[in-house]
Amino acid sequence: MKNLITHLIFVTAIIIFYLSPSAHTLGSGTTLSVTDSPATVCGIISGETTQHIQCYREGEVFNILPNVSFSSISGGRSYFCGLRSGNYSLHCWDSSSFQTKRLYSNDSFLLENLSVGDFQVCATVVGVGTVRCWRTFDGFEPSGLDHFGSISSGSNFSCGILKTGLQVRCWGEKTVAERLQNEFRNMSMLSIVAGGSNVCGLNSTGFLVCKGSNSSGQLDVPQGGAFEYGDIALGDEHGCAVRRLNGSVVCWGGKGEFSADSIEGVSFELIVSGSNFTCGLTTTNFSVVCWGPGWSNGSNGSESILPLSRILPGPCVQSSCSECGIYPDSQSLCSNFGHICNPNICNTQITSPPPPPPAPSPPRSSRSKTLTTGLLVFAIVGSVGGFIGICTIIYCLWTGVCFGKKKVHSSVQPTVTRGSSNSSNSSASSIKSVIMRQGSRIMRRQRSGPSSTKHQERAEEFSLSELMAATNNFSFQNKIGAGSFGIVYFGKLTDGREVAIKRGEPGTKLKKYQEKESAFESELAFLSRLHHKHLVRLVGYCEEKDERLLVYDYMKNGSLHSHLHDKNNVEKGSNLLNSWKMRIKIALDASRGIEYLHNYAVPSIIHRDIKSSNILLDSTWTARVSDFGLSLMSPESDIDYKPTKTAGTVGYIDPEYYGLNLLTAKSDVYGLGVVLLELLTGKRAIFRNGEDGGNPLSIVDFAVPAILAGELMKILDSRVGTPPTESNESEAVELMAYTAVHCVNLEGKDRPTMADIVANLERALLICEGGSNHEIESISSVTISVSD
């Protein structure tokens, strides 16, 4: 039955991927615009020798300068403007009469990034990035020292993203511009779009962020993963965004009056907004659809299809499109006069599942076919989902998994035990409210491992008397910690070697003995064959009567947990760990150790208890992963998944594993994500919120919402201090923070692999060290993937 369920999930995923069209994302210009007074929609038409502008207003269609080609257009309150092909000339039209006026013409300084606001018209100079504005008051333009990669205009203000540092700069009406710029001051942005009194865009890690006024819910952005959204459009009091995966649109704000329900199932290439309505270019046939309460041609905000010609999904250009390639059918769309480049966001890090290899494009048909396809997919997915749900209930009752029959192992630090499953559900729910989840895939694992006797020749065998002498008869003074099956002591062997000796706790009960034996065998089996710079090395072992001891290299600087949380270390202001560079390095060291377990050990290993107390620091402050008493080996691919009793430490344990007994390598990724949040905030995995104590709070629930809201700097560990804005250190810390956010996604399939985490942390460390752009870019090409 489990094989059938897994097969059905896989088939469903394939159906969805192949029937969902791709979504168009942001570029340097747009080919569709709207104005409010009167409501007018204009676009650059496709398939003709001249890419001229065509407009729709109050039931009529108008062709604007039919013999002149344009590359991009933008609309304001009562007029719109367009850049001629070649980008040397800027024209504007009043939307009530379509009277034209040329604002700019210069062959020497070409323009791009056209943006029109309430009254202002702005653009950037190609290759330079300086801003030119027209129809403005004195002093409206930003400093000529600022060089922008993109700009956008709202009501009485404009904002842009600097080419260097990706920081936001705003100008225009002083109060609004300064407030918006201050709210974006700690963020790096890939794109921005301005509305009436707010700005939205994708930050450097791909999350949708909005700043400014929230009088009508303009900041209540939909939940979503990194790079889930592409094209964004803002009105006075609402916003809409296109999902990259399938082109569907989601809207927010507008005091709850603005909805995208009327265009559900329609896929869009791009969208634009007026003050209280939105229009979009459909994927199926490049027709224009408008909707919203302010759309005069609709009824109660229902959509209407405009009688415009097919509109270009992007500007026709003569450049090579070397970065992301050429848009499909662009030669036909541009009538062999240039081609359309794919959006330049293609090389940006992305955590959404990559699309399958491109299939032959279906004929572009009417919108009704899109809706029919959507309904077909919905019916298939719904039927499969219903069947899976029934099977899950039967399986749940059959195995008893639903009734919480599991044990959580606790070691080193105090843990919070649960009385029921409610606490887990509450934690999962709060995480889910921040980060969007999709369906999950099951990776099968079972308890499996070779007998330790197969590897004993690789480890030195000690007598009990030798180890008693080395530890002063296991004296209390020699105790340095605890592990998965016993107490850890400092020891000095007769040859002078300093070691750490883990001794199984003496006990007479059969169950305790079996658990001790199992953990001992597990560590000995794993560590005898594992050799890596970032794993604690096994020196030897001892088996005498009921005694089980393991001997490791001594880690002189103790555990990461003690440096972050022990009172004596917390009160020290000059601790070596109180630098962001060192904390990023420790995170990278630990990640490399876990990556070795997942990708290079044969068979691969799931640690199952990744936490700060199991990350130890040697004499050179190199971090090493320790304690393999709970680790599991991966079975052969044809062996069915069989749930094991849950093990781990509360606060670090994967919610998917804890709640559903679904153990994958991504369970270790979750634990590492919690460790990254500890390094960032200095707080324990579970801590009491408030100076005078309070309810226990998960670090995930504390940190993730703040990071996604752009308030990372407010939660950073005060012992290290806030890195200077626009510094390399600030960018590196932000990159580590968003990597942590991905790691603690509720479902394993939404988390990155260890290889991708290592790549991100390598990049963060290189940025922190001031590495060259070439070195950084060579690492940044590795994407955060959610593939298993």
Residue pairs with C-beta under 8 A, 6 or more apart in sequence:
1 391
1 394
1 395
2 395
2 442
2 640
2 641
3 640
4 391
5 388
5 391
5 392
5 395
6 441
6 442
8 384
8 387
8 388
9 384
9 388
9 439
9 441
9 442
10 441
11 384
12 380
12 381
12 384
12 385
12 439
13 439
13 441
14 356
15 377
15 380
15 381
16 377
16 381
17 353
17 355
17 356
18 356
18 359
19 373
19 376
19 377
20 245
20 246
20 247
20 267
20 377
21 246
21 247
21 267
21 283
21 284
22 244
22 245
22 247
22 283
22 355
23 230
23 231
23 242
23 243
23 244
23 245
23 246
23 247
23 267
23 268
23 269
23 283
24 230
24 231
24 242
24 247
24 268
24 269
24 270
24 281
24 283
24 313
24 314
24 343
25 230
25 231
25 242
25 244
25 343
25 345
26 191
26 202
26 230
26 231
26 232
26 343
26 345
27 314
27 315
27 341
27 343
27 344
28 72
28 112
28 113
28 150
28 315
28 344
29 71
29 72
29 74
29 83
29 112
29 113
29 114
29 315
30 72
30 73
30 74
30 270
30 272
31 43
31 44
31 72
31 73
31 270
31 281
31 311
31 312
31 313
31 314
31 315
32 41
32 42
32 43
32 44
32 73
32 270
32 272
32 279
32 280
32 281
32 288
32 311
33 41
33 42
33 43
33 73
33 74
33 75
33 80
33 116
33 272
34 40
34 41
34 42
34 75
34 272
34 273
34 274
34 277
34 279
34 290
35 42
35 75
35 76
35 77
35 78
35 79
35 80
35 95
35 274
36 77
36 78
36 274
36 275
36 294
37 77
37 78
37 95
37 96
38 57
38 58
38 95
38 96
39 57
39 58
39 274
39 277
39 294
39 295
39 296
39 297
40 55
40 56
40 57
40 75
40 80
40 95
41 55
41 56
41 57
41 279
41 288
41 290
41 306
41 308
42 53
42 54
42 55
42 56
42 64
42 73
42 75
42 80
43 53
43 54
43 55
43 73
43 281
43 288
43 308
43 311
43 312
44 51
44 52
44 53
44 54
44 70
44 71
44 72
44 73
44 82
44 311
44 312
44 315
45 51
45 52
45 53
45 54
45 308
45 309
45 310
45 311
45 312
46 286
46 309
46 310
46 311
46 312
46 313
46 333
46 334
46 335
47 309
47 310
47 332
47 333
47 335
48 335
49 335
49 337
50 66
50 67
50 68
50 69
51 69
51 70
51 71
51 85
51 312
51 315
51 316
51 334
51 337
52 63
52 64
52 65
52 66
52 67
52 68
52 69
52 70
53 63
53 64
53 65
53 70
53 73
53 82
54 61
54 62
54 63
54 64
54 308
54 309
54 311
55 61
55 62
55 64
55 95
55 98
56 62
56 288
56 306
56 307
56 308
57 95
58 296
59 297
61 307
61 308
62 98
64 93
64 98
64 100
65 91
65 100
68 84
69 84
69 85
69 316
69 337
70 82
70 83
70 84
70 85
71 83
71 84
71 85
71 86
71 87
71 315
71 316
71 317
72 82
72 83
72 112
72 114
72 315
73 80
73 81
73 82
73 83
73 114
74 80
74 81
74 82
74 114
74 115
74 116
74 153
75 81
75 95
75 116
75 272
75 274
76 116
76 117
76 118
76 119
76 121
76 153
77 118
77 119
77 275
78 94
78 95
78 96
79 92
79 93
79 94
79 95
79 116
80 92
80 93
80 95
80 116
81 90
81 91
81 92
81 93
81 103
81 114
81 116
81 121
82 90
82 91
82 92
82 93
82 114
83 89
83 90
83 111
83 112
83 114
83 123
84 90
84 91
85 316
85 338
86 110
87 110
87 111
87 112
87 126
88 105
88 106
88 107
88 110
88 111
89 102
89 104
89 105
90 102
90 103
90 104
90 105
90 111
90 114
90 121
90 123
90 134
91 100
91 101
91 102
91 103
92 100
92 101
92 103
92 116
92 121
93 99
93 100
93 101
103 121
103 134
103 135
104 111
104 123
104 132
104 134
109 125
109 126
109 128
110 125
110 126
110 127
111 123
111 124
111 125
111 126
111 132
112 123
112 124
112 126
113 123
113 124
113 148
113 150
113 151
113 160
114 121
114 122
114 123
115 121
115 122
115 123
115 151
115 152
115 153
115 158
115 194
116 122
116 153
117 153
117 154
117 155
117 156
117 157
117 158
117 172
117 194
118 154
118 155
118 156
119 135
119 136
119 156
120 133
120 134
120 135
120 136
120 140
120 153
120 156
120 158
120 172
121 133
121 134
121 135
121 136
121 153
122 131
122 132
122 133
122 134
122 141
122 151
122 153
122 158
123 131
123 132
123 151
124 130
124 131
124 132
124 148
124 150
124 151
124 160
125 131
125 132
128 147
129 146
129 147
129 148
129 149
129 163
130 144
130 146
130 147
130 148
131 141
131 142
131 146
131 148
131 151
131 158
131 160
131 171
132 141
133 140
133 141
133 158
136 172
140 171
140 172
141 171
142 148
142 160
142 169
142 171
146 160
146 162
146 169
147 162
147 163
147 164
148 160
148 161
148 162
148 163
148 169
149 160
149 161
149 162
149 163
149 166
150 160
150 161
150 191
150 192
151 158
151 159
151 160
151 161
152 158
152 159
152 160
152 192
152 193
152 194
152 199
153 194
154 176
154 194
154 195
154 196
154 197
154 198
154 199
154 234
155 176
155 195
155 196
155 197
155 236
156 172
156 173
156 176
157 170
157 171
157 172
157 173
157 176
157 177
157 180
157 194
158 170
158 171
158 172
158 177
158 194
159 168
159 169
159 170
159 171
159 177
159 180
159 181
159 184
159 192
159 194
159 199
160 168
160 169
160 170
160 192
161 167
161 168
161 169
161 189
161 190
161 191
161 192
161 201
162 168
162 169
165 188
165 726
165 731
166 188
166 189
166 190
166 204
167 184
167 185
167 187
167 188
167 189
167 726
168 180
168 181
168 184
168 185
168 187
168 189
168 192
168 199
169 181
170 176
170 177
170 178
170 180
170 181
170 199
171 177
176 197
176 212
179 212
180 198
180 199
180 211
180 212
183 211
183 212
183 710
184 199
184 211
184 710
185 725
186 710
186 712
186 713
186 725
186 730
186 734
187 203
187 204
187 209
187 710
187 734
188 203
188 204
188 731
188 734
189 201
189 202
189 203
189 204
189 209
190 201
190 202
190 203
190 204
190 206
190 345
190 348
191 201
191 202
191 232
191 345
192 199
192 200
192 201
193 199
193 200
193 201
193 232
193 233
193 234
194 234
195 212
195 218
195 234
195 235
195 236
195 239
195 273
196 213
196 218
196 234
196 235
196 236
196 237
196 275
197 212
197 213
197 215
197 218
197 236
198 210
198 211
198 212
198 213
198 214
198 218
198 219
198 234
198 239
199 210
199 211
199 212
199 234
200 208
200 209
200 210
200 211
200 221
200 232
200 234
200 239
200 241
201 208
201 209
201 232
202 208
202 209
202 227
202 229
202 232
202 345
203 209
203 710
204 731
204 734
204 735
204 738
205 226
205 349
205 734
205 735
205 738
205 741
206 225
206 226
206 227
206 228
206 348
206 349
206 350
206 351
207 224
207 225
207 226
207 708
207 738
208 221
208 222
208 224
208 228
208 229
208 232
208 241
209 221
209 708
209 709
209 710
210 218
210 219
210 221
210 239
211 219
211 710
212 218
212 219
213 219
214 220
215 237
216 237
216 238
216 253
216 254
216 255
217 237
217 252
217 253
217 254
217 255
217 256
218 234
218 237
218 238
218 239
218 252
218 253
219 253
220 252
220 253
221 239
221 252
222 241
222 250
222 252
223 433
223 434
223 435
223 436
224 243
224 436
225 351
225 352
225 435
225 436
225 745
225 750
226 349
226 350
226 351
226 352
226 738
226 742
226 784
227 244
227 345
227 348
227 349
227 350
227 351
227 352
228 243
228 244
228 245
228 352
228 436
229 241
229 242
229 243
229 244
229 250
230 241
230 242
230 243
230 244
230 343
230 345
231 241
231 242
231 268
231 269
231 270
231 271
232 239
232 240
232 241
232 242
232 271
233 239
233 240
233 241
233 271
233 272
233 273
233 278
234 240
234 273
235 254
235 258
235 273
235 274
235 275
235 276
235 277
235 278
235 292
235 294
236 275
236 276
237 253
237 254
237 255
237 258
237 276
238 251
238 252
238 253
238 254
238 258
238 273
238 276
238 278
238 292
239 251
239 252
239 253
239 273
240 249
240 250
240 251
240 252
240 260
240 271
240 273
240 278
241 249
241 250
241 251
241 271
242 248
242 249
242 268
242 269
242 270
242 271
242 280
243 249
243 250
244 352
245 352
245 353
245 355
246 267
247 266
247 267
247 268
247 269
247 283
248 264
248 265
248 266
248 267
248 268
249 260
249 263
249 266
249 268
249 271
249 278
249 280
250 260
251 258
251 259
251 260
251 278
252 258
254 276
254 292
254 293
257 293
257 301
258 276
258 292
258 293
258 301
259 301
260 291
262 291
262 301
262 302
262 303
263 280
263 289
263 291
263 303
264 374
265 370
265 371
265 374
265 375
266 280
266 282
266 289
266 367
266 370
266 371
267 282
267 283
267 284
267 370
268 280
268 281
268 282
268 283
268 289
269 280
269 281
269 282
269 283
269 286
269 313
270 280
270 281
270 313
271 278
271 279
271 280
271 281
272 278
272 279
272 280
273 279
274 292
274 294
275 294
276 292
276 293
276 294
277 290
277 291
277 292
277 293
277 294
277 295
277 298
278 290
278 291
278 292
279 288
279 289
279 290
279 291
279 306
280 288
280 289
280 290
281 287
281 288
281 311
281 313
282 288
282 289
282 367
282 370
283 370
284 364
284 365
284 366
284 367
284 369
284 370
285 310
285 364
285 365
285 366
285 367
286 310
286 311
286 312
286 313
286 333
286 364
287 305
287 306
287 308
287 310
287 311
287 367
288 305
288 306
288 308
288 311
289 303
289 304
289 305
289 306
289 367
290 297
290 298
290 303
290 304
290 306
291 298
291 301
291 302
291 303
291 304
292 298
292 301
293 300
293 301
295 301
295 304
297 304
298 304
305 367
310 333
312 333
312 334
312 340
313 327
313 333
313 340
314 327
314 330
314 340
314 341
314 343
315 340
316 330
316 333
316 334
316 337
316 338
316 339
316 340
317 338
317 339
317 340
317 341
318 338
319 341
321 339
321 341
321 342
323 341
323 344
323 346
323 347
324 341
324 342
324 343
324 344
324 346
324 347
325 341
325 342
325 346
326 339
326 340
326 341
326 342
327 333
327 339
327 340
327 341
327 342
328 358
328 361
329 361
330 339
330 340
331 339
333 340
334 340
347 781
349 760
349 780
349 783
349 784
350 783
350 784
351 742
351 750
351 752
351 784
351 785
351 786
352 786
353 438
353 786
353 787
354 785
354 787
395 401
396 402
399 643
401 643
401 660
401 661
404 420
404 421
405 645
406 645
406 646
406 658
406 661
407 645
407 646
407 647
408 415
408 417
408 646
408 647
408 648
408 649
408 650
408 653
408 658
409 484
409 609
409 630
409 647
409 648
409 649
410 649
410 650
411 482
411 483
411 484
411 609
411 613
411 627
411 649
412 481
412 482
412 483
412 559
412 561
412 611
412 613
412 614
413 561
413 565
413 613
413 649
413 684
415 649
415 650
415 651
415 686
416 650
416 651
416 686
416 696
417 650
418 424
418 650
421 659
424 655
424 658
424 659
425 659
427 655
427 698
427 700
427 701
428 655
428 659
428 746
430 698
430 701
431 655
431 700
431 701
431 704
431 744
431 745
431 746
432 746
434 704
434 705
434 708
435 704
435 708
435 741
435 745
435 746
435 750
437 745
437 746
437 747
437 750
438 747
438 749
438 750
439 749
440 656
440 662
440 747
440 748
440 749
441 748
441 749
441 788
442 641
442 662
442 664
443 641
443 662
443 663
443 664
443 665
443 666
443 748
443 788
444 635
444 637
444 639
444 640
444 641
444 642
445 606
445 632
445 634
445 635
445 641
445 644
445 663
445 664
446 632
446 635
446 639
446 641
446 642
446 644
447 632
447 633
447 644
448 603
448 632
448 633
448 634
448 635
449 521
449 522
449 525
449 526
449 632
449 633
450 525
451 521
451 525
452 520
452 521
452 524
452 525
452 528
452 541
454 525
455 524
455 525
455 528
455 529
456 524
456 528
456 541
458 528
458 529
459 524
459 527
459 528
459 538
459 539
459 540
459 541
460 539
460 540
460 541
460 551
461 540
461 541
461 542
461 543
462 540
462 541
462 542
462 549
462 551
463 542
463 544
464 542
464 544
464 547
464 549
466 493
466 494
466 542
467 491
467 501
467 503
467 542
467 549
467 551
468 474
469 494
470 491
470 492
470 493
470 494
470 499
470 501
471 478
471 489
471 490
471 491
471 501
472 478
474 487
474 489
474 503
475 489
478 489
478 490
478 491
479 487
479 488
479 489
479 490
480 488
480 489
480 490
480 500
480 558
481 487
481 488
481 558
481 559
481 613
482 488
483 502
483 626
483 627
483 629
484 519
484 523
484 609
484 627
484 628
484 629
484 630
485 502
485 504
485 505
485 515
485 516
485 519
485 520
485 523
485 548
485 629
486 502
486 503
486 504
486 505
486 516
486 548
487 502
487 503
487 505
488 500
488 501
488 502
488 503
489 500
489 501
489 502
489 503
490 498
490 499
490 500
490 501
490 554
491 498
491 499
491 500
491 501
491 551
491 554
492 498
492 499
493 499
497 539
498 554
498 556
499 539
499 551
499 552
499 553
499 554
500 551
500 552
500 553
500 554
500 555
501 549
501 550
501 551
501 552
502 523
502 549
502 550
502 551
502 552
503 547
503 548
503 549
504 516
504 519
504 520
504 547
504 548
504 549
505 512
505 516
506 546
507 513
507 516
513 546
516 548
517 548
519 629
519 630
520 541
520 548
520 550
520 629
522 628
522 629
522 630
522 631
523 538
523 550
523 627
523 628
523 629
523 631
524 538
524 541
524 550
526 605
526 628
526 631
526 633
527 535
527 536
527 537
527 538
527 550
527 628
528 538
529 601
530 596
530 597
530 601
530 605
531 537
532 592
532 593
532 596
532 600
533 592
533 593
533 622
533 624
534 589
534 590
534 592
534 593
534 596
534 622
534 623
534 624
534 625
535 593
535 596
535 597
535 624
535 625
535 626
536 552
536 553
536 555
536 616
536 624
536 625
536 626
537 552
537 553
538 550
538 551
538 552
539 551
539 552
539 553
540 550
540 551
541 548
541 549
541 550
541 551
542 548
542 549
542 550
542 551
552 626
553 618
555 616
555 617
555 618
555 624
555 626
556 617
556 618
556 619
557 563
557 616
557 617
557 618
557 619
557 621
558 616
558 617
559 612
559 613
559 614
559 615
559 616
559 617
560 586
560 590
560 612
560 613
560 615
560 616
560 617
560 623
560 675
560 678
560 679
561 611
561 612
561 613
561 615
562 569
562 613
563 569
563 575
563 577
563 617
564 570
564 577
564 612
564 678
564 679
564 682
564 684
565 612
565 678
565 684
569 575
570 682
570 719
573 719
575 719
576 582
576 621
577 583
577 586
578 719
578 720
579 720
580 720
580 723
580 729
580 732
580 733
580 768
581 729
581 732
581 765
581 768
581 769
582 621
583 679
583 680
583 720
584 679
584 732
584 733
584 736
584 761
584 764
584 765
584 768
585 623
585 765
586 615
586 617
586 621
586 623
586 679
587 675
587 676
587 679
587 736
587 761
588 758
588 761
588 762
588 764
588 765
589 622
589 623
589 624
590 610
590 615
590 623
590 624
590 625
590 672
590 675
591 672
591 754
591 757
591 758
591 761
592 758
593 623
593 624
593 625
594 607
594 610
594 625
594 668
594 672
594 754
595 754
595 755
595 757
595 758
597 604
597 605
597 606
597 607
597 625
597 631
597 668
598 604
598 605
598 606
598 665
598 668
598 753
598 754
599 754
599 755
603 633
603 634
603 635
604 633
604 634
604 665
605 628
605 631
605 632
605 633
605 634
606 631
606 632
606 633
606 634
606 663
606 664
606 665
606 667
606 668
607 614
607 625
607 628
607 630
607 631
607 668
607 671
608 630
608 631
608 632
608 647
608 648
608 663
608 667
608 668
609 627
609 629
609 630
609 631
609 647
609 648
609 649
609 652
609 671
610 625
610 652
610 668
610 671
610 672
610 675
611 649
611 651
611 652
611 671
611 674
611 675
611 685
612 675
612 678
612 685
614 625
614 626
614 627
615 623
615 624
615 625
615 626
615 675
616 623
616 624
616 625
616 626
617 623
617 624
618 624
630 647
630 648
632 644
632 663
643 661
643 662
643 663
644 661
644 663
646 653
646 657
646 658
646 661
648 654
648 657
648 658
648 667
648 671
649 685
650 685
650 686
651 674
651 684
651 685
651 686
651 698
651 699
652 670
652 671
652 674
652 675
652 685
653 667
653 670
653 671
654 663
654 666
654 667
654 670
654 671
654 748
655 670
655 746
656 662
656 666
656 667
656 670
656 746
656 747
656 748
657 663
657 664
657 667
662 748
664 748
664 788
665 753
665 754
665 788
666 748
666 749
666 751
666 788
667 748
668 754
669 743
669 748
669 751
669 752
669 753
669 754
669 757
670 743
670 744
670 748
670 751
672 743
672 754
672 757
673 700
673 739
673 740
673 741
673 742
673 743
673 744
673 751
674 685
674 699
674 700
674 743
674 744
676 736
676 737
676 739
676 740
676 743
677 683
677 699
677 700
677 703
677 704
677 740
677 744
678 684
678 685
678 699
679 717
679 736
680 703
680 712
680 715
680 716
680 717
680 733
680 736
680 737
680 740
681 699
681 702
681 703
681 715
681 716
681 717
682 717
682 718
682 719
682 720
683 699
683 702
683 703
683 717
684 699
685 698
685 699
686 696
686 697
686 698
686 699
687 696
687 697
687 699
687 702
688 694
688 695
688 696
688 697
689 695
689 696
689 697
689 702
700 744
702 715
703 715
703 740
704 741
704 744
706 712
706 714
706 715
707 715
707 737
707 738
707 740
707 741
708 741
712 733
712 734
712 737
713 722
716 722
716 733
723 729
723 730
723 732
723 733
724 730
728 767
728 768
728 769
728 770
729 768
731 767
732 764
732 765
732 767
732 768
733 764
735 760
735 763
735 764
735 767
736 760
736 761
736 764
739 752
739 757
739 760
739 761
739 764
739 784
742 750
742 751
742 752
742 784
743 751
743 752
743 757
744 751
745 751
748 788
749 786
749 788
750 786
751 786
752 760
752 784
752 785
752 786
753 785
753 786
753 787
753 788
755 782
756 782
756 783
756 784
756 785
757 784
759 779
759 782
760 782
760 784
762 779
763 776
763 779
763 780
766 775
766 776
766 779
767 776
